[in-house]
Amino acid sequence: MKKIFLFAIASYLFIYSEAQQLNTPQPSPTANIKQNFALSNIEISYSRPGVKGRKVFGDLVPYGKVWRTGANNATTITFGEEVMIGGKKVPAGKYGLLTIPGESEWTIIISKQTNVTSPADYKQDQDVVRVQAKPATMPFSIETFMINIDNIKSNSCEIGLGWDNVYTAFEVQADVESKVMEQIKNSMEKDNKPYFSAALYYIDNGKDLNKAVEWLDKAYAQNPEAFWVLYQKARAQKMLGKKTDAVATSNKSIDLAKKAKNDDYVALNEKLQKEMK
């Protein structure tokens, strides 16, 4: 009997040791995404379960219960700067991303808890913000659960959740305007003035276009071969309604771009001129 017992223990230790050395694919592989947004970035860490022939929402993922929004470990989201979600400020930092799926409405939760893996772990008093989101039924199925950061603008983006034939999203906003304008103001008081970057921000965000042209002239004076600067100046002149000036500036940009063998900017200028005809 003693020999049988010792043999059983030895067999168990052998199997356990072998299992410890075995490297197999994760059934729900871990994913980490990092997306530049506003003046910093957003990072999301989560696991990606598959449909695998199962009924997902309302069954595998019950309606009306807190979901870790993935599998395995808790899903986390990190904001590199203060953002706004649902009209509420969310300070920079790392949070848990939880959801309560519903047939016609989802609740998105940003929580101070970063370790929630089951409804029993969740504490509502740790919520930072809750927002409601409408799920959309897609005409196709996504086999592997995904979280993406899409529709990215200078001061807003959407974080989307898609699995099976359901997709839902919520918006994240950032106060870029005041921060960038303060940077521009401070930088223009220094020796190395960022004329081009400041002008481009003005052009792309509907600011003072005459000031943008002034700054582009100064940027071009620093580098008379800068065809890309002239292209942006032509854009600003077009937006100001100064088509004759815009065409002349664009032609000069084309000449310099051809000299530099940059076909992309030649094409950009030609497209710009077609838009003015």
C-alpha positions as CSV (number, residue, x, y, z in Angstrom):
1,M,0.0,0.0,0.0
2,K,2.9,2.3,0.9
3,K,4.5,1.7,-2.5
4,I,1.2,2.5,-4.3
5,F,0.9,5.7,-2.4
6,L,4.4,6.8,-3.1
7,F,3.9,5.9,-6.8
8,A,0.8,8.0,-6.9
9,I,2.6,11.0,-5.4
10,A,5.5,10.6,-7.8
11,S,3.1,10.4,-10.8
12,Y,1.2,13.5,-9.6
13,L,4.5,15.5,-9.2
14,F,5.7,14.4,-12.7
15,I,2.4,15.4,-14.3
16,Y,2.3,18.7,-12.4
17,S,5.9,19.4,-13.4
18,E,5.2,18.7,-17.0
19,A,2.1,20.9,-17.0
20,Q,4.2,23.8,-15.6
21,Q,6.5,23.5,-18.6
22,L,3.8,23.3,-21.2
23,N,3.2,26.5,-23.2
24,T,-0.1,26.5,-25.0
25,P,-2.2,29.2,-26.8
26,Q,-4.5,31.3,-24.6
27,P,-8.1,30.5,-25.1
28,S,-8.9,34.2,-24.7
29,P,-5.7,35.9,-25.7
30,T,-4.6,39.1,-23.9
31,A,-4.4,42.3,-25.8
32,N,-2.9,45.7,-25.0
33,I,-3.7,48.7,-27.1
34,K,-2.2,52.2,-26.9
35,Q,-3.6,55.1,-28.9
36,N,-2.3,58.6,-29.1
37,F,-5.2,60.9,-28.2
38,A,-5.4,64.6,-27.5
39,L,-2.1,65.6,-25.8
40,S,-1.3,62.1,-24.4
41,N,-2.7,58.6,-25.0
42,I,-5.2,56.0,-23.9
43,E,-4.2,52.5,-23.0
44,I,-6.5,49.5,-22.7
45,S,-5.6,46.0,-21.4
46,Y,-8.1,43.2,-21.9
47,S,-8.6,39.6,-22.9
48,R,-10.4,38.5,-26.1
49,P,-12.8,35.6,-25.8
50,G,-14.3,34.0,-28.9
51,V,-17.9,33.2,-29.8
52,K,-17.1,29.6,-30.5
53,G,-20.6,28.8,-31.5
54,R,-22.1,30.0,-28.3
55,K,-25.0,32.5,-27.7
56,V,-23.2,35.5,-26.2
57,F,-25.3,38.3,-25.0
58,G,-28.2,37.3,-22.8
59,D,-26.6,33.9,-22.2
60,L,-22.8,33.6,-21.9
61,V,-22.8,37.3,-20.9
62,P,-26.1,37.8,-18.9
63,Y,-28.1,40.9,-19.3
64,G,-28.4,43.2,-16.3
65,K,-25.2,42.0,-14.6
66,V,-21.7,43.6,-14.3
67,W,-19.4,42.2,-16.9
68,R,-15.6,42.4,-16.7
69,T,-15.8,43.4,-20.4
70,G,-13.6,40.6,-21.6
71,A,-12.3,37.4,-20.0
72,N,-9.6,36.2,-17.6
73,N,-8.2,39.3,-15.8
74,A,-10.0,42.6,-15.2
75,T,-10.2,45.0,-18.2
76,T,-8.4,48.3,-17.4
77,I,-8.2,51.6,-19.2
78,T,-5.5,54.3,-18.6
79,F,-5.9,57.9,-19.5
80,G,-2.7,60.0,-19.9
81,E,-4.5,63.2,-19.1
82,E,-7.8,64.4,-17.6
83,V,-10.8,63.5,-19.9
84,M,-14.5,64.0,-19.9
85,I,-16.9,61.0,-20.1
86,G,-20.6,61.7,-20.0
87,G,-20.0,65.3,-19.0
88,K,-18.0,64.3,-15.9
89,K,-14.3,64.8,-15.4
90,V,-12.1,61.7,-15.1
91,P,-8.6,62.5,-13.8
92,A,-5.6,61.0,-15.5
93,G,-4.9,57.5,-14.2
94,K,-5.7,53.8,-14.4
95,Y,-9.3,52.5,-14.0
96,G,-11.4,49.4,-14.4
97,L,-13.6,49.3,-17.6
98,L,-16.8,47.5,-16.7
99,T,-20.1,47.2,-18.5
100,I,-23.7,46.1,-17.7
101,P,-25.0,44.8,-21.1
102,G,-28.7,45.1,-21.8
103,E,-30.8,44.1,-24.8
104,S,-31.6,47.8,-25.6
105,E,-29.2,49.7,-23.4
106,W,-25.7,49.2,-21.9
107,T,-24.2,50.8,-18.9
108,I,-20.6,51.8,-19.3
109,I,-18.7,52.1,-16.0
110,I,-15.3,53.7,-15.3
111,S,-14.3,52.4,-11.9
112,K,-11.6,53.0,-9.3
113,Q,-11.5,49.2,-9.0
114,T,-9.0,47.6,-11.4
115,N,-9.4,44.0,-10.3
116,V,-13.1,43.2,-10.9
117,T,-13.4,39.8,-12.5
118,S,-16.9,38.8,-11.3
119,P,-20.1,40.7,-10.3
120,A,-19.4,39.8,-6.7
121,D,-16.2,41.8,-6.7
122,Y,-17.9,45.0,-8.0
123,K,-18.6,47.9,-5.6
124,Q,-20.8,50.7,-7.0
125,D,-19.4,53.3,-4.6
126,Q,-16.1,53.0,-6.5
127,D,-17.6,54.2,-9.7
128,V,-16.0,57.3,-11.2
129,V,-18.6,57.7,-14.0
130,R,-21.5,55.8,-15.5
131,V,-22.9,56.4,-19.0
132,Q,-25.6,54.8,-21.0
133,A,-24.9,53.5,-24.5
134,K,-27.2,52.1,-27.2
135,P,-26.0,48.8,-28.7
136,A,-26.3,48.3,-32.4
137,T,-27.0,45.0,-34.1
138,M,-24.5,44.4,-36.9
139,P,-25.2,42.5,-40.1
140,F,-22.2,40.3,-39.5
141,S,-20.6,38.6,-36.5
142,I,-17.3,39.4,-34.8
143,E,-15.8,36.1,-33.7
144,T,-13.3,37.5,-31.2
145,F,-14.3,40.2,-28.8
146,M,-12.6,43.5,-29.6
147,I,-12.2,46.9,-28.0
148,N,-11.1,49.7,-30.4
149,I,-10.5,53.4,-30.2
150,D,-12.0,55.0,-33.3
151,N,-13.4,58.2,-34.8
152,I,-10.4,60.1,-33.4
153,K,-10.4,63.8,-33.5
154,S,-8.2,66.4,-31.8
155,N,-10.5,66.6,-28.8
156,S,-12.7,63.5,-28.9
157,C,-12.7,59.8,-29.7
158,E,-15.0,56.8,-29.4
159,I,-14.2,53.6,-27.5
160,G,-16.1,50.8,-29.2
161,L,-16.9,47.3,-27.9
162,G,-17.8,44.6,-30.5
163,W,-18.6,40.9,-30.1
164,D,-20.8,38.5,-32.0
165,N,-23.3,40.8,-33.8
166,V,-23.4,43.6,-31.2
167,Y,-21.5,46.8,-31.1
168,T,-21.7,49.7,-28.6
169,A,-19.5,52.7,-28.0
170,F,-19.0,55.7,-25.7
171,E,-17.3,59.0,-26.3
172,V,-14.2,60.4,-24.5
173,Q,-13.5,64.1,-24.7
174,A,-10.4,66.2,-23.8
175,D,-9.8,69.9,-23.2
176,V,-7.2,70.4,-25.9
177,E,-8.2,73.9,-26.9
178,S,-7.1,75.8,-23.8
179,K,-4.0,73.8,-23.3
180,V,-2.7,74.2,-26.9
181,M,-3.6,77.9,-27.0
182,E,-1.6,78.4,-23.8
183,Q,1.3,76.5,-25.3
184,I,1.2,78.7,-28.4
185,K,1.1,81.8,-26.3
186,N,4.1,80.8,-24.2
187,S,6.1,79.4,-27.1
188,M,5.7,82.6,-29.2
189,E,7.6,84.5,-26.4
190,K,10.6,82.3,-26.8
191,D,13.5,82.4,-29.4
192,N,12.6,79.2,-31.2
193,K,9.0,79.9,-32.2
194,P,7.0,77.0,-33.6
195,Y,5.5,79.0,-36.5
196,F,4.5,76.1,-38.7
197,S,2.9,73.9,-35.9
198,A,1.0,76.9,-34.6
199,A,-0.3,77.9,-38.0
200,L,-1.3,74.3,-38.8
201,Y,-3.3,74.2,-35.6
202,Y,-5.0,77.4,-36.5
203,I,-5.9,76.2,-40.0
204,D,-7.2,72.8,-38.8
205,N,-9.3,74.3,-36.0
206,G,-10.9,77.3,-37.5
207,K,-8.8,79.9,-35.8
208,D,-7.5,83.3,-37.2
209,L,-6.4,82.4,-40.7
210,N,-4.7,85.7,-41.3
211,K,-2.5,85.0,-38.3
212,A,-1.8,81.5,-39.7
213,V,-0.6,83.0,-43.0
214,E,1.6,85.4,-41.1
215,W,3.2,82.6,-39.2
216,L,3.6,80.5,-42.3
217,D,5.4,83.4,-44.0
218,K,7.8,83.5,-41.1
219,A,8.3,79.7,-41.2
220,Y,9.0,79.9,-44.9
221,A,11.5,82.6,-44.4
222,Q,13.4,80.2,-42.2
223,N,13.5,77.5,-44.9
224,P,12.9,78.8,-48.5
225,E,12.8,75.2,-49.8
226,A,9.9,74.2,-47.6
227,F,7.2,73.3,-50.1
228,W,5.0,71.8,-47.4
229,V,4.8,75.3,-45.7
230,L,3.7,76.9,-48.9
231,Y,1.1,74.2,-49.4
232,Q,-0.4,75.0,-46.0
233,K,-0.3,78.7,-46.8
234,A,-2.2,78.0,-50.0
235,R,-4.8,76.1,-48.0
236,A,-5.2,79.1,-45.7
237,Q,-5.5,81.5,-48.6
238,K,-8.1,79.3,-50.2
239,M,-10.1,79.3,-47.0
240,L,-9.9,83.1,-46.8
241,G,-11.3,83.3,-50.3
242,K,-8.1,84.6,-51.8
243,K,-8.0,82.1,-54.7
244,T,-5.6,84.1,-56.9
245,D,-3.0,84.2,-54.1
246,A,-3.7,80.6,-53.2
247,V,-3.0,79.4,-56.8
248,A,0.2,81.4,-57.0
249,T,1.4,80.0,-53.6
250,S,0.4,76.5,-54.7
251,N,2.3,76.8,-58.0
252,K,5.4,77.8,-56.1
253,S,4.9,74.8,-53.8
254,I,4.6,72.5,-56.8
255,D,7.9,73.8,-58.3
256,L,9.8,73.2,-55.0
257,A,8.1,69.8,-54.5
258,K,9.2,68.7,-58.0
259,K,12.7,69.9,-57.3
260,A,12.7,67.8,-54.2
261,K,11.1,64.9,-56.1
262,N,8.2,64.8,-53.7
263,D,5.2,63.6,-55.8
264,D,2.9,63.5,-52.8
265,Y,2.9,67.3,-52.4
266,V,2.7,67.8,-56.2
267,A,-0.5,65.8,-56.1
268,L,-1.8,67.6,-53.0
269,N,-1.3,71.0,-54.6
270,E,-2.9,69.9,-57.9
271,K,-5.9,68.6,-55.9
272,L,-6.1,71.9,-54.1
273,Q,-6.1,73.9,-57.3
274,K,-8.9,71.7,-58.8
275,E,-11.0,72.5,-55.8
276,M,-10.7,76.2,-56.6
277,K,-11.9,76.0,-60.2
